[in-house]
């Protein structure tokens, strides 16, 4: 194959890409089936994998010990809390040792599993597959059929199959080239689903009726087709069950179309036409729409609008007014209750009130930094609300709240079979000051008996993109580092929404450098506050968080001893210059469009990790990739590592670990994934001289 450097001239600037040949010309085929990867590219990736194995292979006993630790914290027979819907309650559970779940239901009134019905055995579906992921499942309104989508390659191109729950038989209907979710209509025979286009983008909503011939040139009628490649599609339904929703969303704006669930042949109707920087979500209640919208409300408000005229803002009525800095991020509508969640200063909260009298109450989870979310149940006429809560020290808890009685019941606490005492760990919140004076929240956790000092290893995690919030959630895996003397910290940097919509806006496009400067400020604050010392931090991020890792290491490598970049988005400029890639047009609102905008070109050029590699004292670095990854294509981390090798310090490790049969999320099975987590931890413990540390809190191997 041609390995000549690719030369490019844009906006008066010349660039040369010596590693462009690592992008397979037939990358779409290789993504769908890694066996199609060009032999020379495969050989290059496998050479890197062998190098990684030569370094980490001798640490196999540590890897096995870590996998055993990680697995010991997972319940072999874990199960979800049954979620009621009419006569049934639906849930998932695992057989002991199984990689994939069983999808089950039992009569609603049963308190045990004596009359359990196993609907789907995902472990059996995965048998013989090199990769398998049960992506989604959902029962028909009459409970007769189960639809489920599955990924057989890791490329996130799915197929949908159907099961008759009365006979246990798999129907012949098979929908292919599925991208995303699906929704049942009220007749329990019609399904709306999303089809991908030739660029791997979710582009069309189609309708399928059970028993119809599909396949070839008959995939079912198109219900909606999105013309703008910058907008993706998703499906939903209102909590009342009256309407099906088609959501067309880009970064920072969206538009919703509605179809009566009882008449799925009706053409969709647009609720509120899309407009730049305008976002909304719609649910129905009686004869009105309940809208969560940022129209004239940066951090969103909740309004009521007429069912027949939702776009008429003059007829809107405020239900929950806008409060700057308190982001309303989720809306839940029940027959008798209005429920919403907020985020302020990286701390979540849930509020509710009855439609009848309007008195607002807050669910009390204390003030500890935490992760808190609503579970959208199947039922509309109910006083029960389900929540999921965890903190950096305490495993996940599922609660059912009786809103009328203002009481709650603990339905499940995440089991840690090998044992866990939350009191053995301490968590807190501190702040860093960014160069422009902004206060950046940092969440921390470490063992309670650890007194951090400048020699303490600290793993700093950050993401900071797409408005995604990095919450202070519990991770059983993390204990393997905490028990060996690490501090773990989350930097709530700009680009997320931890401090409202403004926090997001100030970390994208022309303000993207704030994300990196915030991370650097957090690292410096943790050093100044005595949690660690310069050159003792490790930095971790994945995907767009991997971009952050690459940019920060280019700007301040001396702060860090090690870094892990998981499936990192590091070849930003080349990717944003190529509209044929699946995510490029939808990403322009996030990063800027360097094809048409010279200023955007030079801004991205100034921080793009691949374009800013230079001789520096880089820290030890582990990079991961997946050949089937449709989000961050494998050649981005591969090219980055190749360019880094040209300038890499001889006494620092640079490792690339490419999964040759998986995509963005890594291996599909729950225990298979532990192998990847353990691999990261082996690398970190090795470069910190803690490979022999057993825990809890054993630093005998520390090299200082």
C-alpha positions as CSV (number, residue, x, y, z in Angstrom):
1,X,0.0,0.0,0.0
2,X,1.0,3.6,-0.5
3,X,2.7,4.9,2.6
4,X,3.7,8.3,1.2
5,X,2.9,11.3,3.5
6,X,-0.3,13.0,2.7
7,X,0.1,16.7,2.2
8,X,-2.6,19.3,2.7
9,X,-3.0,23.0,2.3
10,X,-5.9,24.8,4.0
11,X,-6.5,28.5,4.8
12,X,-2.9,29.3,3.8
13,X,-1.4,26.6,6.0
14,X,0.6,23.6,4.9
15,X,0.5,20.3,6.8
16,X,2.1,16.9,6.2
17,X,0.7,13.7,7.7
18,X,3.3,10.9,7.6
19,X,1.0,8.3,9.2
20,X,-2.1,8.8,7.1
21,X,-1.6,5.3,5.6
22,X,-2.8,3.7,8.8
23,X,-6.3,4.7,7.8
24,X,-7.6,1.7,5.8
25,X,-9.2,2.8,2.5
26,X,-11.8,0.1,3.1
27,X,-12.4,1.2,6.8
28,X,-16.2,0.7,6.6
29,X,-15.7,-2.9,5.7
30,X,-13.1,-3.4,8.4
31,X,-15.3,-1.8,11.0
32,X,-18.1,-4.2,10.2
33,X,-15.7,-7.2,10.0
34,X,-12.2,-6.7,11.4
35,X,-11.0,-9.6,9.2
36,X,-11.1,-7.1,6.3
37,X,-8.5,-4.9,7.8
38,X,-5.6,-4.3,5.3
39,X,-2.8,-6.8,6.1
40,X,-0.1,-4.2,6.5
41,X,-2.2,-2.1,8.9
42,X,-3.1,-5.2,10.8
43,X,0.6,-6.2,11.0
44,X,1.5,-2.7,12.3
45,X,-1.2,-2.9,15.0
46,X,-0.3,-6.4,16.0
47,X,3.4,-5.3,16.3
48,X,2.3,-2.7,18.8
49,X,0.2,-5.2,20.6
50,X,3.2,-7.5,20.9
51,X,5.3,-4.7,22.3
52,X,2.6,-4.0,24.9
53,X,2.5,-7.7,25.8
54,X,6.3,-7.8,26.2
55,X,6.1,-5.0,28.7
56,X,3.0,-6.1,30.6
57,X,3.1,-9.8,30.0
58,X,5.6,-10.5,32.8
59,X,3.1,-8.8,35.1
60,X,0.5,-11.5,34.4
61,X,0.3,-12.6,38.0
62,X,-0.6,-9.1,39.0
63,X,-3.2,-9.0,36.2
64,X,-4.7,-12.2,37.4
65,X,-4.8,-11.0,41.0
66,X,-6.5,-7.7,39.9
67,X,-9.1,-9.6,37.8
68,X,-9.9,-11.8,40.8
69,X,-10.3,-8.6,42.9
70,X,-12.5,-6.9,40.4
71,X,-14.6,-10.0,39.9
72,X,-14.9,-10.6,43.6
73,X,-16.7,-7.3,43.9
74,X,-19.3,-8.2,41.3
75,X,-22.3,-10.4,42.3
76,X,-22.1,-13.5,40.1
77,X,-25.9,-13.7,40.2
78,X,-26.6,-9.9,40.2
79,X,-30.1,-8.8,39.3
80,X,-32.1,-5.7,38.6
81,X,-35.1,-4.5,40.7
82,X,-38.4,-5.7,39.0
83,X,-40.1,-2.7,37.3
84,X,-43.9,-3.2,37.3
85,X,-46.1,-2.7,34.2
86,X,-49.7,-3.8,34.6
87,X,-49.9,-7.6,35.4
88,X,-46.1,-8.1,35.1
89,X,-42.8,-6.9,36.5
90,X,-39.8,-6.9,34.2
91,X,-36.1,-7.3,35.2
92,X,-32.7,-8.6,34.2
93,X,-30.6,-11.1,36.1
94,X,-27.4,-13.1,35.6
95,X,-26.7,-16.7,36.0
96,X,-23.6,-17.2,38.2
97,X,-20.6,-16.8,36.0
98,X,-22.5,-15.6,32.9
99,X,-21.1,-12.8,30.8
100,X,-24.6,-11.7,29.5
101,X,-27.9,-11.3,31.2
102,X,-31.3,-13.1,31.2
103,X,-34.3,-10.9,30.5
104,X,-37.2,-12.0,32.8
105,X,-40.6,-11.1,34.0
106,X,-42.8,-12.4,36.8
107,X,-46.4,-11.7,37.9
108,X,-46.6,-8.3,39.5
109,X,-47.9,-9.6,42.8
110,X,-45.2,-12.2,43.2
111,X,-42.6,-11.4,45.9
112,X,-40.2,-14.1,44.6
113,X,-39.4,-15.9,41.3
114,X,-41.6,-18.9,41.7
115,X,-43.5,-18.0,38.5
116,X,-40.6,-16.3,36.7
117,X,-40.6,-16.4,32.9
118,X,-37.2,-16.2,31.2
119,X,-37.9,-14.2,28.0
120,X,-34.4,-14.0,26.6
121,X,-31.1,-15.6,27.3
122,X,-28.4,-13.2,26.0
123,X,-25.7,-15.6,27.0
124,X,-27.1,-18.2,24.6
125,X,-27.4,-15.5,21.9
126,X,-23.7,-14.7,22.4
127,X,-22.5,-18.3,22.1
128,X,-20.0,-18.5,19.2
129,X,-19.7,-14.8,18.8
130,X,-16.3,-13.1,19.1
131,X,-18.3,-10.0,20.3
132,X,-21.8,-9.7,21.6
133,X,-23.8,-6.9,23.2
134,X,-27.5,-6.9,24.0
135,X,-28.1,-3.2,23.3
136,X,-31.7,-2.7,24.2
137,X,-35.0,-4.6,24.8
138,X,-38.6,-3.7,25.2
139,X,-41.9,-5.5,25.5
140,X,-45.0,-4.7,23.5
141,X,-47.9,-2.8,25.4
142,X,-50.0,-6.0,25.4
143,X,-47.0,-8.0,26.8
144,X,-47.1,-10.5,23.9
145,X,-43.9,-9.7,22.2
146,X,-40.3,-8.8,23.1
147,X,-38.2,-6.7,20.7
148,X,-34.4,-6.7,21.3
149,X,-31.4,-5.2,19.5
150,X,-28.0,-6.8,19.5
151,X,-24.5,-5.8,18.3
152,X,-22.5,-8.7,16.8
153,X,-19.3,-6.8,15.9
154,X,-18.8,-3.8,18.3
155,X,-19.5,-1.4,15.4
156,X,-22.8,-0.3,17.0
157,X,-24.6,-1.4,13.8
158,X,-27.4,-3.5,15.3
159,X,-30.1,-6.0,14.3
160,X,-33.6,-6.2,15.9
161,X,-35.2,-9.5,16.5
162,X,-38.6,-10.4,18.0
163,X,-39.7,-13.0,20.5
164,X,-43.2,-14.3,21.1
165,X,-43.5,-14.5,24.9
166,X,-46.4,-16.9,24.8
167,X,-44.7,-19.6,22.7
168,X,-41.0,-18.7,23.4
169,X,-40.4,-18.7,19.6
170,X,-38.1,-16.3,17.8
171,X,-40.1,-14.7,15.0
172,X,-38.6,-14.7,11.5
173,X,-38.7,-10.8,11.4
174,X,-35.2,-9.4,11.4
175,X,-34.4,-5.7,11.0
176,X,-30.9,-4.9,9.9
177,X,-28.6,-1.9,9.7
178,X,-30.3,-0.6,12.9
179,X,-28.7,2.5,14.5
180,X,-30.1,3.3,17.9
181,X,-33.4,2.7,19.7
182,X,-36.9,1.6,18.9
183,X,-40.4,2.1,20.1
184,X,-43.6,0.0,20.1
185,X,-46.9,1.6,19.0
186,X,-50.1,1.0,21.0
187,X,-51.3,-1.8,18.8
188,X,-48.4,-4.0,19.9
189,X,-47.7,-5.1,16.3
190,X,-46.0,-2.0,15.0
191,X,-42.5,-0.9,15.7
192,X,-40.7,2.3,14.8
193,X,-36.9,1.9,14.4
194,X,-33.9,3.8,13.1
195,X,-31.9,2.9,10.0
196,X,-28.3,3.9,9.4
197,X,-27.1,5.4,6.1
198,X,-24.0,4.6,4.1
199,X,-22.0,6.9,6.4
200,X,-23.0,5.0,9.5
201,X,-25.3,7.8,10.7
202,X,-28.8,7.3,12.1
203,X,-30.8,8.9,9.3
204,X,-34.2,7.4,8.7
205,X,-37.1,6.3,11.0
206,X,-38.9,3.3,9.5
207,X,-42.1,1.4,10.5
208,X,-42.3,-2.3,10.7
209,X,-45.3,-4.5,11.3
210,X,-44.8,-8.0,12.7
211,X,-45.1,-10.5,9.9
212,X,-44.3,-8.2,7.1
213,X,-41.5,-9.3,4.7
214,X,-38.4,-7.2,5.4
215,X,-34.9,-7.4,4.0
216,X,-33.3,-6.6,0.7
217,X,-35.1,-3.6,-0.8
218,X,-38.1,-3.9,1.6
219,X,-37.0,-2.6,5.0
220,X,-40.4,-1.0,5.7
221,X,-41.8,2.4,4.9
222,X,-39.9,5.5,5.9
223,X,-41.7,7.6,8.6
224,X,-39.1,10.4,8.8
225,X,-35.8,11.1,7.1
226,X,-33.3,13.6,8.4
227,X,-31.8,15.8,5.6
228,X,-29.1,17.5,7.7
229,X,-26.1,15.2,8.4
230,X,-25.4,17.3,11.5
231,X,-28.5,15.9,13.2
232,X,-28.9,12.4,14.6
233,X,-32.2,10.6,15.4
234,X,-33.5,8.9,18.5
235,X,-37.0,7.6,19.5
236,X,-39.0,7.8,22.6
237,X,-42.5,7.8,24.0
238,X,-44.3,10.0,26.5
239,X,-44.9,8.6,29.9
240,X,-48.6,8.6,29.3
241,X,-48.1,6.2,26.4
242,X,-50.2,8.5,24.1
243,X,-47.5,9.7,21.8
244,X,-44.3,8.4,20.1
245,X,-41.5,10.9,19.7
246,X,-38.9,11.3,17.1
247,X,-36.0,13.5,18.4
248,X,-33.7,15.1,15.8
249,X,-30.7,16.5,17.7
250,X,-27.4,18.1,17.0
251,X,-24.9,19.6,19.5
252,X,-26.8,22.4,21.1
253,X,-30.2,22.2,19.3
254,X,-33.0,19.8,18.6
255,X,-36.4,19.3,17.2
256,X,-39.2,16.8,18.1
257,X,-41.8,15.2,15.9
258,X,-44.8,13.4,17.4
259,X,-47.0,10.5,16.2
260,X,-50.1,9.3,18.1
261,X,-49.2,5.9,19.6
262,X,-52.7,4.6,18.7
263,X,-52.4,5.6,15.0
264,X,-48.8,4.9,14.0
265,X,-49.7,5.4,10.3
266,X,-50.2,9.1,10.8
267,X,-47.4,11.3,9.5
268,X,-45.3,12.8,12.2
269,X,-46.0,16.4,13.3
270,X,-43.3,18.9,14.3
271,X,-43.8,20.3,17.8
272,X,-41.4,23.2,17.8
273,X,-39.2,23.8,14.7
274,X,-35.4,23.7,15.3
275,X,-33.5,26.9,15.9
276,X,-29.8,27.5,16.7
277,X,-28.9,26.8,20.4
278,X,-32.6,25.9,21.2
279,X,-33.2,22.6,23.0
280,X,-36.4,21.1,24.4
281,X,-38.0,17.9,25.6
282,X,-41.8,17.3,25.5
283,X,-44.1,15.1,27.6
284,X,-47.9,15.3,27.7
285,X,-50.3,15.8,30.6
286,X,-54.1,16.0,30.0
287,X,-54.6,18.6,27.2
288,X,-51.2,20.2,27.3
289,X,-47.6,19.6,26.6
290,X,-45.1,19.9,29.4
291,X,-41.9,21.3,28.0
292,X,-38.3,21.4,29.4
293,X,-36.8,24.2,27.3
294,X,-34.0,26.6,27.2
295,X,-36.0,29.2,25.3
296,X,-35.3,32.5,27.1
297,X,-33.8,30.3,29.9
298,X,-30.1,29.4,29.6
299,X,-30.3,26.7,32.3
300,X,-33.8,25.6,31.2
301,X,-37.3,26.1,32.6
302,X,-40.4,23.9,32.6
303,X,-43.5,25.3,30.9
304,X,-47.0,24.1,30.0
305,X,-48.1,24.6,26.3
306,X,-51.4,23.9,24.5
307,X,-51.5,20.4,23.0
308,X,-52.5,21.9,19.6
309,X,-50.1,24.8,19.6
310,X,-46.8,23.9,21.5
311,X,-44.7,26.4,19.5
312,X,-46.9,29.4,20.5
313,X,-44.6,30.8,23.2
314,X,-47.2,33.5,24.0
315,X,-49.5,30.7,25.4
316,X,-46.8,29.1,27.5
317,X,-47.2,29.1,31.3
318,X,-44.2,28.8,33.6
319,X,-44.3,25.7,35.9
320,X,-40.7,25.8,37.1
321,X,-39.0,29.1,36.4
322,X,-35.4,29.6,35.2
323,X,-32.8,30.0,37.9
324,X,-29.3,30.8,36.5
325,X,-26.7,28.3,37.6
326,X,-29.2,25.6,38.5
327,X,-29.5,23.4,35.4
328,X,-32.8,21.6,35.0
329,X,-31.6,18.5,33.3
330,X,-34.4,15.9,33.4
331,X,-38.2,15.9,33.4
332,X,-40.7,13.2,34.5
333,X,-44.4,13.6,34.2
334,X,-46.9,11.3,36.0
335,X,-50.7,11.6,36.1
336,X,-50.6,13.3,39.5
337,X,-47.0,14.5,39.7
338,X,-44.5,16.8,38.1
339,X,-40.9,15.7,38.8
340,X,-37.6,17.1,37.7
341,X,-33.9,16.9,38.5
342,X,-31.3,19.7,38.8
343,X,-27.6,20.1,38.8
344,X,-25.9,23.0,40.6
345,X,-22.1,23.3,41.4
346,X,-21.6,19.6,40.4
347,X,-24.3,18.4,42.9
348,X,-27.5,16.8,41.7
349,X,-31.0,17.1,43.3
350,X,-34.5,15.8,42.6
351,X,-37.7,17.8,43.2
352,X,-41.4,17.0,42.8
353,X,-44.8,18.4,43.4
354,X,-48.4,17.3,42.8
355,X,-50.4,18.9,40.0
356,X,-53.2,19.5,42.5
357,X,-51.7,22.0,45.0
358,X,-48.2,22.9,43.7
359,X,-46.2,22.5,46.9
360,X,-42.6,21.6,45.9
361,X,-40.5,19.1,47.9
362,X,-37.0,17.8,47.5
363,X,-35.9,14.2,47.9
364,X,-33.3,14.2,50.6
365,X,-30.0,12.4,49.9
366,X,-27.8,14.6,52.0
367,X,-25.0,16.9,50.8
368,X,-22.3,14.3,50.0
369,X,-21.0,14.6,46.4
370,X,-23.0,11.9,44.6
371,X,-24.6,10.6,41.5
372,X,-28.4,10.7,41.4
373,X,-30.8,9.8,38.7
374,X,-34.5,9.2,37.9
375,X,-35.7,5.8,36.5
376,X,-38.5,6.3,34.0
377,X,-40.9,3.4,34.8
378,X,-43.5,1.9,32.6
379,X,-46.5,3.3,34.4
380,X,-48.2,6.7,34.3
381,X,-50.9,6.3,36.9
382,X,-48.7,5.8,39.9
383,X,-47.4,7.6,43.1
384,X,-44.1,5.7,43.0
385,X,-40.9,7.2,41.7
386,X,-37.7,5.1,41.4
387,X,-34.3,6.7,41.9
388,X,-30.7,5.5,41.7
389,X,-28.1,7.0,44.0
390,X,-24.4,6.4,44.8
391,X,-21.4,8.3,46.1
392,X,-17.7,8.0,45.8
393,X,-17.7,5.9,49.0
394,X,-21.1,4.1,48.9
395,X,-22.3,1.5,46.4
396,X,-25.4,2.2,44.3
397,X,-28.8,2.2,46.0
398,X,-32.2,1.8,44.3
399,X,-35.1,3.5,46.1
400,X,-38.8,3.5,45.5
401,X,-40.4,6.8,46.8
402,X,-44.0,7.0,47.7
403,X,-44.6,10.6,46.7
404,X,-48.0,10.9,48.4
405,X,-46.7,9.6,51.7
406,X,-43.3,11.3,51.3
407,X,-41.6,8.0,52.2
408,X,-39.1,5.7,50.5
409,X,-38.1,2.1,50.5
410,X,-34.6,0.7,49.7
411,X,-35.1,-1.8,47.0
412,X,-31.5,-2.7,46.3
413,X,-28.0,-1.9,47.5
414,X,-25.3,-2.9,45.1
415,X,-23.7,-6.0,46.5
416,X,-19.9,-6.2,47.0
417,X,-19.5,-9.9,47.7
418,X,-15.8,-9.6,48.7
419,X,-16.9,-6.9,51.3
420,X,-16.8,-3.1,51.4
421,X,-17.0,-0.7,54.3
422,X,-17.9,2.9,53.2
423,X,-16.5,4.2,56.4
424,X,-13.0,3.0,55.4
425,X,-13.0,5.7,52.7
426,X,-13.4,9.5,52.8
427,X,-14.7,11.7,50.1
428,X,-14.8,15.5,49.8
429,X,-15.1,18.4,47.4
430,X,-12.4,21.0,46.8
431,X,-11.9,23.7,44.1
432,X,-9.2,24.9,41.7
433,X,-8.9,28.4,40.3
434,X,-8.7,28.5,36.5
435,X,-6.5,31.2,34.8
436,X,-9.6,33.3,34.1
437,X,-10.7,33.1,37.8
438,X,-13.4,30.5,37.4
439,X,-13.7,28.0,40.3
440,X,-13.5,24.5,39.1
441,X,-15.0,21.8,41.4
442,X,-13.0,18.6,42.2
443,X,-14.4,15.5,43.8
444,X,-12.0,13.3,45.7
445,X,-11.9,10.0,47.4
446,X,-9.2,8.0,49.2
447,X,-8.9,5.6,52.1
448,X,-9.7,7.2,55.5
449,X,-6.5,6.0,57.0
450,X,-4.4,7.6,54.2
451,X,-2.7,11.0,54.9
452,X,-1.9,12.3,51.4
453,X,1.4,14.0,50.9
454,X,3.6,15.0,48.0
455,X,4.6,11.4,47.4
456,X,1.0,10.1,47.1
457,X,0.0,8.7,43.7
458,X,-3.2,10.4,42.5
459,X,-5.3,9.4,39.5
460,X,-7.1,12.4,38.0
461,X,-10.1,11.8,35.7
462,X,-11.6,14.4,33.4
463,X,-13.9,14.5,30.4
464,X,-15.2,18.0,29.6
465,X,-17.1,17.7,26.3
466,X,-20.6,17.6,24.8
467,X,-22.2,18.9,28.0
468,X,-21.7,15.5,29.6
469,X,-21.6,15.7,33.4
470,X,-18.9,13.7,35.3
471,X,-20.7,12.7,38.4
472,X,-19.3,11.6,41.8
473,X,-20.5,8.0,41.4
474,X,-19.3,4.8,43.1
475,X,-17.0,2.4,41.2
476,X,-16.2,-1.0,42.8
477,X,-13.2,-1.3,40.3
478,X,-11.6,1.9,41.7
479,X,-11.1,0.2,45.1
480,X,-8.1,-1.7,43.7
481,X,-6.2,1.6,43.4
482,X,-7.6,3.2,46.6
483,X,-6.5,0.2,48.6
484,X,-3.0,0.5,47.2
485,X,-2.6,4.1,48.4
486,X,-4.0,6.1,45.4
487,X,-6.2,9.2,45.7
488,X,-8.8,9.4,43.0
489,X,-10.1,12.8,41.8
490,X,-12.7,13.9,39.3
491,X,-12.1,17.3,37.7
492,X,-15.5,18.9,36.8
493,X,-14.0,21.0,34.0
494,X,-15.7,23.2,31.5
495,X,-17.3,21.4,28.6
496,X,-19.6,19.5,30.9
497,X,-22.7,21.0,32.6
498,X,-21.8,20.6,36.2
499,X,-22.2,24.3,36.7
500,X,-25.0,24.9,34.2
501,X,-25.2,25.5,30.5
502,X,-22.6,28.3,30.7
503,X,-20.1,25.8,31.9
504,X,-20.7,23.8,28.7
505,X,-20.6,26.8,26.4
506,X,-17.3,27.9,27.9
507,X,-15.7,24.6,27.1
508,X,-16.5,24.2,23.4
509,X,-15.5,25.7,20.0
510,X,-13.6,28.9,20.5
511,X,-13.4,28.3,24.3
512,X,-12.1,24.7,24.1
513,X,-8.8,25.7,25.6
514,X,-10.6,26.3,28.9
515,X,-11.2,22.5,29.2
516,X,-7.5,21.9,29.1
517,X,-6.6,24.9,31.3
518,X,-9.2,23.8,33.9
519,X,-7.6,20.4,34.0
520,X,-4.1,21.8,34.5
521,X,-5.5,24.1,37.2
522,X,-7.0,21.1,39.0
523,X,-3.7,19.2,38.8
524,X,-1.9,22.2,40.3
525,X,-4.5,22.7,43.0
526,X,-4.2,19.1,44.1
527,X,-0.5,19.5,44.3
528,X,-0.8,22.8,46.2
529,X,-3.3,21.3,48.6
530,X,-1.0,18.4,49.5
531,X,-3.0,15.6,47.9
532,X,0.0,14.7,45.7
533,X,3.2,16.2,44.3
534,X,4.4,17.4,40.9
535,X,5.2,14.4,38.7
536,X,3.1,12.0,40.9
537,X,-0.2,12.5,39.2
538,X,-1.7,10.1,36.6
539,X,-4.3,11.5,34.1
540,X,-7.1,9.4,32.7
541,X,-9.7,10.1,30.1
542,X,-11.6,8.3,27.3
543,X,-12.9,9.3,23.9
544,X,-13.2,13.1,24.1
545,X,-11.6,12.7,27.5
546,X,-8.7,11.1,25.7
547,X,-8.5,14.3,23.6
548,X,-8.2,16.1,26.9
549,X,-5.4,13.8,28.0
550,X,-3.5,14.3,24.7
551,X,-3.8,18.1,24.8
552,X,-2.9,18.4,28.5
553,X,0.2,16.2,28.1
554,X,1.3,18.4,25.2
555,X,0.9,21.5,27.3
556,X,2.1,20.5,30.8
557,X,3.7,17.0,30.6
558,X,5.9,17.6,33.7
559,X,2.9,17.6,36.0
560,X,2.3,13.9,35.4
561,X,4.0,10.6,36.0
562,X,1.6,8.5,33.9
563,X,-1.5,8.8,31.7
564,X,-4.1,6.4,30.2
565,X,-6.0,7.5,27.1
566,X,-8.8,5.1,26.3
567,X,-10.0,5.2,22.6
568,X,-8.8,8.8,22.5
569,X,-10.1,11.3,20.0
570,X,-6.7,12.8,19.2
571,X,-6.6,13.4,15.4
572,X,-9.1,16.2,15.7
573,X,-8.2,18.4,12.8
574,X,-8.0,15.7,10.2
575,X,-11.3,14.2,11.4
576,X,-13.1,17.5,11.4
577,X,-11.8,18.2,7.9
578,X,-13.5,15.0,6.6
579,X,-17.3,15.2,6.2
580,X,-17.4,11.5,5.0
581,X,-16.7,10.3,8.5
582,X,-19.7,9.2,10.6
583,X,-19.5,11.8,13.3
584,X,-17.9,14.8,11.6
585,X,-20.8,17.0,10.5
586,X,-22.7,16.5,13.8
587,X,-19.5,17.4,15.7
588,X,-18.9,20.8,14.0
589,X,-21.1,22.7,16.5
590,X,-18.9,21.2,19.3
591,X,-15.4,21.8,17.9
592,X,-15.9,24.2,15.0
593,X,-16.0,23.6,11.2
594,X,-12.4,23.9,9.9
595,X,-13.5,23.2,6.3
596,X,-15.2,26.6,6.0
597,X,-14.0,28.6,9.0
598,X,-10.3,29.6,8.9
599,X,-10.5,30.7,12.6
600,X,-11.8,27.3,13.6
601,X,-9.1,25.6,11.6
602,X,-6.3,27.5,13.4
603,X,-7.9,27.1,16.8
604,X,-8.2,23.3,16.4
605,X,-4.7,23.2,15.0
606,X,-3.4,25.0,18.2
607,X,-4.5,22.1,20.5
608,X,-5.2,19.0,18.5
609,X,-3.1,16.3,20.2
610,X,-1.8,14.7,17.0
611,X,-0.8,18.0,15.4
612,X,1.1,19.2,18.5
613,X,3.4,16.3,19.3
614,X,6.9,17.6,19.9
615,X,10.0,16.5,21.8
616,X,8.9,16.7,25.4
617,X,9.4,14.9,28.7
618,X,6.1,13.0,28.3
619,X,5.0,10.7,31.1
620,X,4.4,7.0,30.9
621,X,1.4,6.5,28.5
622,X,-1.0,3.6,27.8
623,X,-3.3,4.1,24.8
624,X,-6.2,1.8,23.8
625,X,-8.1,1.4,20.6
626,X,-10.8,-0.8,18.9
627,X,-10.8,-1.8,15.3
628,X,-14.6,-1.8,15.1
629,X,-15.0,1.6,16.8
630,X,-17.3,3.9,14.8
631,X,-16.9,6.8,17.2
632,X,-13.2,7.2,17.4
633,X,-11.8,5.2,14.5
634,X,-8.8,3.0,15.3
635,X,-6.3,5.0,13.2
636,X,-6.6,8.1,15.5
637,X,-4.9,6.5,18.5
638,X,-2.6,4.5,16.2
639,X,-1.4,7.6,14.3
640,X,-0.9,9.4,17.6
641,X,1.3,6.7,19.0
642,X,3.2,6.4,15.8
643,X,4.0,10.1,15.9
644,X,4.8,10.1,19.6
645,X,7.3,7.3,19.1
646,X,9.4,9.7,17.0
647,X,10.0,11.9,20.0
648,X,9.4,9.7,23.0
649,X,11.8,9.7,26.0
650,X,13.7,6.4,26.1
651,X,13.0,5.9,29.8
652,X,9.2,6.3,29.5
653,X,6.8,3.6,28.5
654,X,4.5,4.2,25.4
655,X,2.1,1.4,24.9
656,X,-0.7,0.9,22.4
657,X,-3.3,-1.8,23.1
658,X,-5.7,-2.4,20.2
659,X,-8.7,-4.7,20.6
660,X,-8.9,-6.4,17.2
661,X,-12.5,-7.5,17.6
662,X,-14.3,-4.8,19.6
663,X,-15.4,-1.2,19.4
664,X,-15.7,2.0,21.4
665,X,-17.0,0.3,24.6
666,X,-14.4,-2.5,24.7
667,X,-15.4,-6.1,25.2
668,X,-19.1,-6.9,25.4
669,X,-19.2,-9.3,28.4
670,X,-19.3,-8.1,32.0
671,X,-16.3,-10.2,33.0
672,X,-14.5,-9.8,29.7
673,X,-14.5,-6.1,30.4
674,X,-12.7,-6.6,33.7
675,X,-9.7,-7.8,31.7
676,X,-9.4,-4.4,30.1
677,X,-9.8,-2.6,33.5
678,X,-7.2,-4.8,35.1
679,X,-4.8,-4.0,32.1
680,X,-5.1,-0.3,32.9
681,X,-4.4,-0.9,36.6
682,X,-1.5,-3.2,35.9
683,X,0.1,-0.4,33.8
684,X,-0.5,2.2,36.5
685,X,0.8,0.1,39.4
686,X,3.8,-1.0,37.4
687,X,4.9,2.6,36.5
688,X,4.4,3.7,40.1
689,X,6.5,0.8,41.5
690,X,3.4,-0.7,43.2
691,X,3.2,-4.0,41.3
692,X,3.8,-5.9,44.5
693,X,1.4,-3.9,46.7
694,X,-1.4,-6.1,47.9
695,X,-3.8,-3.6,49.6
696,X,-5.6,-2.5,51.5
697,X,-3.2,0.4,51.6
698,X,0.1,-1.4,51.0
699,X,2.8,0.8,49.6
700,X,5.7,-1.5,50.2
701,X,6.7,-1.5,46.5
702,X,6.6,2.3,46.1
703,X,9.6,3.5,44.3
704,X,9.3,7.1,45.6
